[in-house]
């Protein structure tokens, strides 16, 4: 019988929602897509045209978790190494990024393993301060391929960037040129690219000129089967004894809609109860399950309030109208496109068109809809031209907050 890992579970409670999850499930299609491109780049020993993988999703969909899992799986599955960077890092420290790529690609296996063992995901930030690693500086990728030819490389490299939507738009910026150089296969080095960001990431990178062969992959909710698997692995990971309480734990997870961030809140509520004096990780000893359900609901509602921005508050009637129109289209099975939503927002705020709503100060119809996308209100439906709210419970929260009754949509 596995021992209850109290300290590890306490760390999970303390480390916060942005830390990578203790158990990873699903997302196989996305990981396989990235790893296949890296494997092919390694086999051919050069960059591939259109090699970027775009991973997009609303806040809390698990984009950072996918990148963290990629760091673990790439060396094992395809002998590739991951250089994970932020959008800020690419804007301000391109020479450091290039130097890190050089180290990842050209270092011996034992040196790479030693660095990862010592520093883990923080290795890139610490690389400039490690005195026993002698890697020269490079001005850009062209300089790198001239001074570090592919014959000196030991492994293919995956450059993985998070929060891509924060990069400056347009083709002339240094980050845009860097990404295009990799995406277009201009380099003779075995480097592939992963760009993760919010639900409009694909449109951002198109504005940067990355148009060749890009098909974004969207992150959504866990399936029922994945959620059940996650519960089993989560409890096994921490040595939690489920006993006869599986139905209660499943009931705790049900209101999350399988949305990764909401699942996290439910896990947090359960963990707090399991850490209480006298419980010691044994679910059968928990007497007040309603309190756990209530705590999970409180955490989830707090997240809704955080995502419901000041801009949305200032334009609450307009926000509610957009959400109602999207929900109505979903109920009718018709779908509504991004262009149609923008047109409706425009008409709703244009007095010449009979509009009675007010646009928040400093916004127009396009920037307002973009803001809703960034807050997780809207997202493209995969393989469709329609927009939806990726988090059903958040949709319900917005409608109720605006005085609408979601149950009226059921008869449509």
C-alpha positions as a Markdown table, in Angstrom:
| # | Residue | x | y | z |
|---|---|---|---|---|
| 1 | Unk | 0.0 | 0.0 | 0.0 |
| 2 | Unk | 1.4 | 3.4 | -1.1 |
| 3 | Unk | 2.4 | 5.8 | 1.7 |
| 4 | Unk | 0.6 | 9.0 | 2.0 |
| 5 | Unk | 2.9 | 11.8 | 0.7 |
| 6 | Unk | 1.8 | 14.6 | 3.0 |
| 7 | Unk | 4.7 | 16.9 | 2.3 |
| 8 | Unk | 4.2 | 16.6 | -1.5 |
| 9 | Unk | 0.5 | 17.2 | -1.2 |
| 10 | Unk | 1.1 | 20.3 | 1.0 |
| 11 | Unk | 3.5 | 21.6 | -1.7 |
| 12 | Unk | 0.8 | 21.1 | -4.3 |
| 13 | Unk | -1.5 | 23.3 | -2.2 |
| 14 | Unk | 1.1 | 25.9 | -1.6 |
| 15 | Unk | 2.7 | 26.2 | -5.0 |
| 16 | Unk | -0.3 | 27.8 | -6.8 |
| 17 | Unk | -2.2 | 27.3 | -10.1 |
| 18 | Unk | 0.7 | 28.3 | -12.4 |
| 19 | Unk | 3.0 | 25.5 | -11.3 |
| 20 | Unk | 2.9 | 22.5 | -13.6 |
| 21 | Unk | 0.4 | 19.8 | -12.5 |
| 22 | Unk | 1.7 | 16.8 | -10.6 |
| 23 | Unk | -0.2 | 14.5 | -13.0 |
| 24 | Unk | -0.5 | 15.0 | -16.7 |
| 25 | Unk | -3.1 | 13.3 | -18.9 |
| 26 | Unk | -4.5 | 13.7 | -22.4 |
| 27 | Unk | -3.2 | 16.1 | -25.1 |
| 28 | Unk | -1.7 | 13.1 | -26.9 |
| 29 | Unk | -2.5 | 14.4 | -30.4 |
| 30 | Unk | -0.8 | 17.7 | -29.7 |
| 31 | Unk | 2.3 | 16.2 | -28.2 |
| 32 | Unk | 2.6 | 13.6 | -30.9 |
| 33 | Unk | 2.4 | 16.4 | -33.6 |
| 34 | Unk | 5.3 | 18.3 | -32.0 |
| 35 | Unk | 7.4 | 15.3 | -31.3 |
| 36 | Unk | 7.0 | 14.0 | -34.9 |
| 37 | Unk | 8.3 | 17.3 | -36.3 |
| 38 | Unk | 11.2 | 17.2 | -34.0 |
| 39 | Unk | 12.0 | 13.6 | -34.9 |
| 40 | Unk | 11.9 | 14.4 | -38.6 |
| 41 | Unk | 14.2 | 17.4 | -38.1 |
| 42 | Unk | 16.6 | 15.3 | -36.3 |
| 43 | Unk | 16.6 | 12.6 | -39.0 |
| 44 | Unk | 17.1 | 15.1 | -41.8 |
| 45 | Unk | 19.5 | 17.3 | -39.7 |
| 46 | Unk | 17.9 | 20.5 | -40.9 |
| 47 | Unk | 15.0 | 22.8 | -40.4 |
| 48 | Unk | 11.7 | 22.0 | -42.0 |
| 49 | Unk | 9.5 | 24.4 | -43.9 |
| 50 | Unk | 6.3 | 25.2 | -42.0 |
| 51 | Unk | 7.5 | 23.4 | -38.9 |
| 52 | Unk | 5.7 | 25.5 | -36.3 |
| 53 | Unk | 3.0 | 24.0 | -34.1 |
| 54 | Unk | 0.5 | 26.4 | -32.8 |
| 55 | Unk | -1.2 | 25.6 | -29.5 |
| 56 | Unk | -3.9 | 28.0 | -28.5 |
| 57 | Unk | -6.6 | 28.0 | -25.8 |
| 58 | Unk | -8.4 | 30.2 | -23.2 |
| 59 | Unk | -6.8 | 31.0 | -19.9 |
| 60 | Unk | -6.5 | 27.9 | -17.7 |
| 61 | Unk | -6.6 | 25.5 | -20.6 |
| 62 | Unk | -3.3 | 24.0 | -19.7 |
| 63 | Unk | -0.9 | 25.4 | -22.4 |
| 64 | Unk | 2.0 | 25.8 | -19.9 |
| 65 | Unk | 1.4 | 22.3 | -18.7 |
| 66 | Unk | 1.7 | 21.0 | -22.2 |
| 67 | Unk | 5.0 | 22.7 | -22.7 |
| 68 | Unk | 6.3 | 21.4 | -19.4 |
| 69 | Unk | 5.3 | 17.9 | -20.4 |
| 70 | Unk | 7.0 | 18.4 | -23.7 |
| 71 | Unk | 10.3 | 19.2 | -21.8 |
| 72 | Unk | 10.0 | 15.8 | -20.1 |
| 73 | Unk | 8.9 | 13.7 | -23.1 |
| 74 | Unk | 11.1 | 15.1 | -25.9 |
| 75 | Unk | 14.4 | 13.7 | -24.6 |
| 76 | Unk | 12.9 | 10.3 | -23.9 |
| 77 | Unk | 10.7 | 9.9 | -27.0 |
| 78 | Unk | 12.7 | 11.4 | -29.8 |
| 79 | Unk | 16.0 | 12.4 | -28.2 |
| 80 | Unk | 15.2 | 16.1 | -28.7 |
| 81 | Unk | 15.8 | 18.9 | -26.3 |
| 82 | Unk | 13.4 | 21.8 | -25.4 |
| 83 | Unk | 14.3 | 25.4 | -25.1 |
| 84 | Unk | 11.3 | 27.0 | -23.4 |
| 85 | Unk | 11.1 | 30.8 | -23.5 |
| 86 | Unk | 8.6 | 33.5 | -22.8 |
| 87 | Unk | 7.5 | 36.2 | -25.2 |
| 88 | Unk | 9.4 | 38.8 | -23.0 |
| 89 | Unk | 12.6 | 36.8 | -23.3 |
| 90 | Unk | 12.3 | 36.7 | -27.1 |
| 91 | Unk | 11.7 | 40.4 | -27.3 |
| 92 | Unk | 14.6 | 41.4 | -25.0 |
| 93 | Unk | 17.2 | 38.6 | -25.0 |
| 94 | Unk | 17.5 | 37.0 | -28.5 |
| 95 | Unk | 21.3 | 36.5 | -28.1 |
| 96 | Unk | 20.7 | 34.6 | -24.9 |
| 97 | Unk | 18.0 | 32.5 | -26.5 |
| 98 | Unk | 20.3 | 31.7 | -29.4 |
| 99 | Unk | 23.1 | 30.7 | -27.0 |
| 100 | Unk | 20.7 | 28.4 | -25.1 |
| 101 | Unk | 19.7 | 26.8 | -28.4 |
| 102 | Unk | 23.4 | 26.2 | -29.2 |
| 103 | Unk | 23.9 | 24.5 | -25.8 |
| 104 | Unk | 20.8 | 22.4 | -26.1 |
| 105 | Unk | 21.7 | 21.2 | -29.6 |
| 106 | Unk | 25.5 | 20.8 | -29.3 |
| 107 | Unk | 26.1 | 19.7 | -25.7 |
| 108 | Unk | 27.0 | 16.1 | -24.9 |
| 109 | Unk | 24.2 | 13.9 | -23.4 |
| 110 | Unk | 25.9 | 13.7 | -20.0 |
| 111 | Unk | 26.3 | 17.5 | -19.9 |
| 112 | Unk | 22.7 | 18.1 | -20.9 |
| 113 | Unk | 21.4 | 15.6 | -18.3 |
| 114 | Unk | 23.6 | 17.0 | -15.6 |
| 115 | Unk | 22.3 | 20.6 | -16.2 |
| 116 | Unk | 18.7 | 19.4 | -16.3 |
| 117 | Unk | 19.1 | 17.4 | -13.1 |
| 118 | Unk | 20.6 | 20.3 | -11.3 |
| 119 | Unk | 18.3 | 23.1 | -12.5 |
| 120 | Unk | 15.3 | 21.6 | -14.3 |
| 121 | Unk | 13.1 | 24.1 | -16.2 |
| 122 | Unk | 15.1 | 27.0 | -14.9 |
| 123 | Unk | 18.3 | 26.0 | -16.8 |
| 124 | Unk | 17.9 | 28.7 | -19.5 |
| 125 | Unk | 17.7 | 31.6 | -17.1 |
| 126 | Unk | 20.7 | 30.2 | -15.1 |
| 127 | Unk | 22.9 | 29.4 | -18.2 |
| 128 | Unk | 24.6 | 32.8 | -18.3 |
| 129 | Unk | 25.8 | 32.4 | -14.7 |
| 130 | Unk | 27.2 | 28.8 | -14.9 |
| 131 | Unk | 31.0 | 29.2 | -15.1 |
| 132 | Unk | 31.8 | 25.6 | -16.1 |
| 133 | Unk | 29.8 | 25.7 | -19.3 |
| 134 | Unk | 31.8 | 27.4 | -22.1 |
| 135 | Unk | 29.3 | 28.3 | -24.9 |
| 136 | Unk | 30.2 | 31.4 | -27.0 |
| 137 | Unk | 27.7 | 34.1 | -27.7 |
| 138 | Unk | 25.8 | 34.5 | -31.0 |
| 139 | Unk | 24.1 | 37.5 | -32.4 |
| 140 | Unk | 21.3 | 35.7 | -34.2 |
| 141 | Unk | 20.4 | 32.4 | -35.9 |
| 142 | Unk | 22.4 | 33.1 | -39.0 |
| 143 | Unk | 25.5 | 33.6 | -36.8 |
| 144 | Unk | 24.7 | 30.3 | -35.0 |
| 145 | Unk | 24.5 | 28.2 | -38.1 |
| 146 | Unk | 27.7 | 29.6 | -39.4 |
| 147 | Unk | 29.6 | 29.0 | -36.2 |
| 148 | Unk | 27.8 | 25.8 | -35.0 |
| 149 | Unk | 27.2 | 23.7 | -38.2 |
| 150 | Unk | 24.8 | 20.8 | -38.0 |
| 151 | Unk | 27.7 | 18.3 | -38.0 |
| 152 | Unk | 28.5 | 19.4 | -34.4 |
| 153 | Unk | 24.9 | 18.9 | -33.1 |
| 154 | Unk | 24.1 | 16.0 | -30.8 |
| 155 | Unk | 20.3 | 16.4 | -30.8 |
| 156 | Unk | 17.4 | 18.3 | -32.5 |
| 157 | Unk | 16.0 | 21.3 | -30.6 |
| 158 | Unk | 12.4 | 22.4 | -30.0 |
| 159 | Unk | 12.1 | 26.1 | -29.3 |
| 160 | Unk | 8.8 | 26.4 | -27.3 |
| 161 | Unk | 7.4 | 29.8 | -26.5 |
| 162 | Unk | 4.5 | 30.6 | -24.1 |
| 163 | Unk | 2.2 | 33.6 | -24.1 |
| 164 | Unk | 2.9 | 34.2 | -27.8 |
| 165 | Unk | -0.1 | 36.5 | -28.1 |
| 166 | Unk | 1.9 | 39.2 | -26.3 |
| 167 | Unk | 4.5 | 39.6 | -29.0 |
| 168 | Unk | 4.3 | 42.8 | -31.1 |
| 169 | Unk | 2.3 | 42.4 | -34.3 |
| 170 | Unk | 3.8 | 43.1 | -37.7 |
| 171 | Unk | 6.6 | 41.5 | -39.7 |
| 172 | Unk | 9.5 | 43.9 | -39.0 |
| 173 | Unk | 10.2 | 43.3 | -35.3 |
| 174 | Unk | 13.1 | 41.2 | -34.2 |
| 175 | Unk | 10.9 | 38.4 | -32.7 |
| 176 | Unk | 8.9 | 38.2 | -35.9 |
| 177 | Unk | 12.1 | 37.8 | -38.0 |
| 178 | Unk | 13.4 | 35.2 | -35.5 |
| 179 | Unk | 10.3 | 33.1 | -35.7 |
| 180 | Unk | 10.0 | 33.3 | -39.4 |
| 181 | Unk | 13.6 | 32.2 | -39.8 |
| 182 | Unk | 12.7 | 29.0 | -38.0 |
| 183 | Unk | 9.2 | 28.5 | -39.4 |
| 184 | Unk | 10.2 | 28.9 | -43.0 |
| 185 | Unk | 13.0 | 26.4 | -42.7 |
| 186 | Unk | 15.7 | 29.0 | -43.5 |
| 187 | Unk | 18.1 | 27.4 | -41.0 |
| 188 | Unk | 20.2 | 24.4 | -41.8 |
| 189 | Unk | 20.0 | 23.3 | -38.2 |
| 190 | Unk | 17.5 | 20.7 | -36.8 |
| 191 | Unk | 15.3 | 23.2 | -35.0 |
| 192 | Unk | 11.5 | 23.1 | -34.8 |
| 193 | Unk | 9.1 | 25.6 | -33.2 |
| 194 | Unk | 6.1 | 25.5 | -30.8 |
| 195 | Unk | 4.1 | 28.6 | -30.2 |
| 196 | Unk | 1.5 | 28.5 | -27.4 |
| 197 | Unk | -0.9 | 31.3 | -26.5 |
| 198 | Unk | -4.4 | 32.5 | -26.1 |
| 199 | Unk | -7.2 | 31.8 | -28.5 |
| 200 | Unk | -6.2 | 34.5 | -31.0 |
| 201 | Unk | -2.5 | 33.3 | -31.3 |
| 202 | Unk | -2.9 | 32.1 | -34.8 |
| 203 | Unk | -4.0 | 35.5 | -36.0 |
| 204 | Unk | -1.1 | 37.2 | -34.2 |
| 205 | Unk | 1.5 | 35.0 | -35.9 |
| 206 | Unk | -0.1 | 35.4 | -39.3 |
| 207 | Unk | 0.4 | 39.1 | -38.9 |
| 208 | Unk | 4.0 | 38.4 | -38.1 |
| 209 | Unk | 4.3 | 36.5 | -41.5 |
| 210 | Unk | 4.1 | 32.9 | -40.3 |
| 211 | Unk | 1.6 | 31.6 | -42.8 |
| 212 | Unk | 3.2 | 28.5 | -44.4 |
| 213 | Unk | 1.4 | 25.4 | -43.3 |
| 214 | Unk | 0.1 | 26.6 | -40.0 |
| 215 | Unk | -3.0 | 24.8 | -38.6 |
| 216 | Unk | -3.6 | 25.8 | -34.9 |
| 217 | Unk | -4.4 | 23.1 | -32.3 |
| 218 | Unk | -6.9 | 24.1 | -29.7 |
| 219 | Unk | -6.9 | 23.1 | -26.1 |
| 220 | Unk | -10.3 | 22.4 | -24.6 |
| 221 | Unk | -11.9 | 20.5 | -21.7 |
| 222 | Unk | -10.9 | 17.0 | -20.6 |
| 223 | Unk | -13.2 | 14.2 | -21.7 |
| 224 | Unk | -15.2 | 12.3 | -19.1 |
| 225 | Unk | -12.7 | 9.4 | -19.5 |
| 226 | Unk | -9.7 | 11.7 | -19.1 |
| 227 | Unk | -11.2 | 13.3 | -16.0 |
| 228 | Unk | -11.7 | 9.8 | -14.5 |
| 229 | Unk | -8.2 | 8.8 | -15.4 |
| 230 | Unk | -6.8 | 12.0 | -13.8 |
| 231 | Unk | -8.6 | 11.3 | -10.5 |
| 232 | Unk | -7.1 | 7.9 | -10.3 |
| 233 | Unk | -3.6 | 9.1 | -11.1 |
| 234 | Unk | -3.8 | 12.1 | -8.8 |
| 235 | Unk | -4.8 | 10.0 | -5.8 |
| 236 | Unk | -2.1 | 7.4 | -6.6 |
| 237 | Unk | 0.5 | 10.1 | -7.0 |
| 238 | Unk | 0.0 | 11.4 | -3.5 |
| 239 | Unk | -0.8 | 8.1 | -1.9 |
| 240 | Unk | -4.4 | 9.1 | -1.2 |
| 241 | Unk | -6.7 | 6.3 | -0.1 |
| 242 | Unk | -10.0 | 6.7 | -2.0 |
| 243 | Unk | -11.7 | 3.9 | -0.1 |
| 244 | Unk | -15.5 | 4.0 | -0.7 |
| 245 | Unk | -15.5 | 7.7 | -1.6 |
| 246 | Unk | -15.0 | 7.5 | -5.4 |
| 247 | Unk | -18.5 | 8.7 | -6.1 |
| 248 | Unk | -18.1 | 11.7 | -3.9 |
| 249 | Unk | -14.8 | 12.6 | -5.5 |
| 250 | Unk | -16.4 | 12.2 | -9.0 |
| 251 | Unk | -19.2 | 14.5 | -7.8 |
| 252 | Unk | -16.7 | 17.1 | -6.7 |
| 253 | Unk | -15.1 | 17.0 | -10.2 |
| 254 | Unk | -18.5 | 17.1 | -12.1 |
| 255 | Unk | -19.1 | 20.9 | -11.9 |
| 256 | Unk | -15.6 | 21.6 | -13.4 |
| 257 | Unk | -16.8 | 20.7 | -16.9 |
| 258 | Unk | -13.4 | 19.1 | -17.2 |
| 259 | Unk | -11.8 | 22.5 | -17.6 |
| 260 | Unk | -8.2 | 22.1 | -16.3 |
| 261 | Unk | -8.1 | 25.2 | -14.1 |
| 262 | Unk | -11.4 | 24.3 | -12.5 |
| 263 | Unk | -10.2 | 20.7 | -12.0 |
| 264 | Unk | -7.3 | 22.3 | -10.1 |
| 265 | Unk | -9.6 | 24.2 | -7.8 |
| 266 | Unk | -11.5 | 21.0 | -7.0 |
| 267 | Unk | -8.2 | 19.2 | -6.3 |
| 268 | Unk | -7.1 | 22.0 | -4.0 |
| 269 | Unk | -10.3 | 21.7 | -2.0 |
| 270 | Unk | -9.9 | 17.9 | -1.7 |
| 271 | Unk | -6.2 | 18.2 | -0.8 |
| 272 | Unk | -7.0 | 20.7 | 2.0 |
| 273 | Unk | -9.4 | 18.2 | 3.6 |
| 274 | Unk | -7.1 | 15.3 | 3.2 |
| 275 | Unk | -4.3 | 17.2 | 5.0 |
| 276 | Unk | -6.5 | 18.0 | 8.0 |
| 277 | Unk | -5.5 | 16.5 | 11.4 |
| 278 | Unk | -6.7 | 12.9 | 11.7 |
| 279 | Unk | -7.5 | 12.4 | 8.1 |
| 280 | Unk | -4.0 | 11.6 | 6.9 |
| 281 | Unk | -4.9 | 11.1 | 3.2 |
| 282 | Unk | -7.8 | 8.7 | 3.9 |
| 283 | Unk | -10.9 | 9.9 | 2.1 |
| 284 | Unk | -13.2 | 7.6 | 4.2 |
| 285 | Unk | -12.3 | 9.6 | 7.3 |
| 286 | Unk | -13.7 | 12.8 | 5.8 |
| 287 | Unk | -17.0 | 13.6 | 7.4 |
| 288 | Unk | -17.9 | 17.0 | 5.9 |
| 289 | Unk | -18.0 | 16.5 | 2.1 |
| 290 | Unk | -20.5 | 19.4 | 1.6 |
| 291 | Unk | -17.8 | 21.7 | 3.0 |
| 292 | Unk | -15.3 | 20.4 | 0.3 |
| 293 | Unk | -17.9 | 20.9 | -2.4 |
| 294 | Unk | -18.6 | 24.5 | -1.1 |
| 295 | Unk | -14.8 | 25.3 | -1.0 |
| 296 | Unk | -14.4 | 24.1 | -4.6 |
| 297 | Unk | -17.3 | 26.2 | -5.6 |
| 298 | Unk | -15.9 | 29.3 | -3.8 |
| 299 | Unk | -12.5 | 28.9 | -5.5 |
| 300 | Unk | -14.2 | 28.5 | -8.9 |
| 301 | Unk | -16.4 | 31.5 | -8.4 |
| 302 | Unk | -13.4 | 33.5 | -7.4 |
| 303 | Unk | -11.7 | 32.5 | -10.6 |
| 304 | Unk | -14.8 | 33.7 | -12.6 |
| 305 | Unk | -14.6 | 37.0 | -10.8 |
| 306 | Unk | -10.9 | 37.3 | -11.7 |
| 307 | Unk | -11.6 | 36.6 | -15.4 |
| 308 | Unk | -14.5 | 39.0 | -15.5 |
| 309 | Unk | -12.3 | 42.1 | -16.1 |
| 310 | Unk | -12.9 | 45.7 | -15.4 |
| 311 | Unk | -13.5 | 46.3 | -19.1 |
| 312 | Unk | -16.2 | 43.7 | -19.0 |
| 313 | Unk | -17.7 | 45.3 | -15.9 |
| 314 | Unk | -17.8 | 48.7 | -17.5 |
| 315 | Unk | -19.6 | 47.3 | -20.5 |
| 316 | Unk | -21.6 | 44.6 | -18.7 |
| 317 | Unk | -24.7 | 44.9 | -20.8 |
| 318 | Unk | -22.7 | 44.6 | -24.0 |
| 319 | Unk | -20.7 | 41.7 | -22.6 |
| 320 | Unk | -23.9 | 39.9 | -21.6 |
| 321 | Unk | -25.4 | 40.6 | -25.1 |
| 322 | Unk | -22.4 | 39.0 | -26.8 |
| 323 | Unk | -22.5 | 36.0 | -24.5 |
| 324 | Unk | -26.3 | 35.6 | -25.0 |
| 325 | Unk | -25.9 | 35.7 | -28.8 |
| 326 | Unk | -23.1 | 33.1 | -28.8 |
| 327 | Unk | -25.1 | 30.8 | -26.4 |
| 328 | Unk | -28.2 | 31.3 | -28.6 |
| 329 | Unk | -26.3 | 30.3 | -31.7 |
| 330 | Unk | -25.0 | 27.2 | -29.9 |
| 331 | Unk | -28.4 | 26.2 | -28.8 |
| 332 | Unk | -29.8 | 26.6 | -32.3 |
| 333 | Unk | -26.9 | 24.6 | -33.7 |
| 334 | Unk | -26.1 | 27.4 | -36.1 |
| 335 | Unk | -22.8 | 28.8 | -34.9 |
| 336 | Unk | -21.7 | 32.4 | -35.1 |
| 337 | Unk | -18.5 | 33.6 | -36.7 |
| 338 | Unk | -16.0 | 36.1 | -35.4 |
| 339 | Unk | -16.9 | 38.5 | -38.1 |
| 340 | Unk | -20.6 | 38.2 | -37.2 |
| 341 | Unk | -19.8 | 38.9 | -33.5 |
| 342 | Unk | -17.8 | 42.0 | -34.4 |
| 343 | Unk | -20.6 | 43.2 | -36.7 |
| 344 | Unk | -23.2 | 42.7 | -33.9 |
| 345 | Unk | -21.0 | 44.6 | -31.4 |
| 346 | Unk | -20.6 | 47.4 | -33.9 |
| 347 | Unk | -24.4 | 47.6 | -34.5 |
| 348 | Unk | -25.2 | 47.4 | -30.8 |
| 349 | Unk | -23.0 | 50.5 | -30.1 |
| 350 | Unk | -23.9 | 52.6 | -33.2 |
| 351 | Unk | -26.8 | 54.9 | -32.5 |
| 352 | Unk | -27.3 | 55.3 | -36.3 |
| 353 | Unk | -28.0 | 51.6 | -36.5 |
| 354 | Unk | -30.4 | 51.7 | -33.5 |
| 355 | Unk | -27.8 | 50.6 | -31.0 |
| 356 | Unk | -28.3 | 51.4 | -27.4 |
| 357 | Unk | -25.1 | 50.0 | -25.8 |
| 358 | Unk | -21.9 | 51.7 | -24.8 |
| 359 | Unk | -18.5 | 50.7 | -25.9 |
| 360 | Unk | -15.9 | 50.9 | -23.0 |
| 361 | Unk | -13.6 | 53.9 | -23.3 |
| 362 | Unk | -10.6 | 53.3 | -25.6 |
| 363 | Unk | -12.1 | 50.3 | -27.4 |
| 364 | Unk | -13.7 | 49.6 | -30.7 |
| 365 | Unk | -15.7 | 46.6 | -31.8 |
| 366 | Unk | -12.6 | 44.6 | -32.8 |
| 367 | Unk | -10.4 | 45.4 | -29.8 |
| 368 | Unk | -13.4 | 44.7 | -27.4 |
| 369 | Unk | -14.0 | 41.3 | -29.0 |
| 370 | Unk | -10.3 | 40.5 | -28.8 |
| 371 | Unk | -10.4 | 41.4 | -25.1 |
| 372 | Unk | -13.2 | 38.9 | -24.6 |
| 373 | Unk | -11.0 | 36.2 | -26.4 |
| 374 | Unk | -8.2 | 37.0 | -24.0 |
| 375 | Unk | -10.4 | 36.6 | -21.0 |
| 376 | Unk | -11.6 | 33.2 | -22.0 |
| 377 | Unk | -15.1 | 34.3 | -23.1 |
| 378 | Unk | -14.7 | 33.4 | -26.8 |
| 379 | Unk | -12.7 | 30.8 | -28.7 |
| 380 | Unk | -12.7 | 29.3 | -32.2 |
| 381 | Unk | -14.3 | 26.0 | -32.5 |
| 382 | Unk | -11.9 | 23.4 | -34.0 |
| 383 | Unk | -12.7 | 22.6 | -37.7 |
| 384 | Unk | -15.3 | 25.3 | -37.8 |
| 385 | Unk | -15.7 | 29.0 | -38.5 |
| 386 | Unk | -17.8 | 29.4 | -35.4 |
| 387 | Unk | -17.0 | 31.0 | -32.0 |
| 388 | Unk | -18.0 | 29.5 | -28.7 |
| 389 | Unk | -17.4 | 30.0 | -25.0 |
| 390 | Unk | -14.8 | 27.3 | -24.2 |
| 391 | Unk | -15.8 | 27.1 | -20.5 |
| 392 | Unk | -19.6 | 26.3 | -20.2 |
| 393 | Unk | -19.7 | 27.2 | -16.5 |
| 394 | Unk | -18.1 | 30.6 | -17.2 |
| 395 | Unk | -20.7 | 31.2 | -19.8 |
| 396 | Unk | -23.4 | 30.5 | -17.3 |
| 397 | Unk | -21.7 | 32.9 | -14.8 |
| 398 | Unk | -21.6 | 35.7 | -17.3 |
| 399 | Unk | -25.3 | 35.3 | -18.3 |
| 400 | Unk | -26.6 | 35.2 | -14.8 |
| 401 | Unk | -24.4 | 38.1 | -13.8 |
| 402 | Unk | -26.0 | 40.1 | -16.6 |
| 403 | Unk | -29.5 | 39.1 | -15.5 |
| 404 | Unk | -30.1 | 36.4 | -18.2 |
| 405 | Unk | -31.6 | 33.0 | -17.5 |
| 406 | Unk | -29.5 | 30.3 | -19.2 |
| 407 | Unk | -32.3 | 27.8 | -18.8 |
| 408 | Unk | -34.3 | 29.6 | -21.4 |
| 409 | Unk | -31.9 | 28.5 | -24.1 |
| 410 | Unk | -32.7 | 24.8 | -23.6 |
| 411 | Unk | -36.0 | 25.0 | -25.5 |
| 412 | Unk | -34.4 | 26.6 | -28.6 |
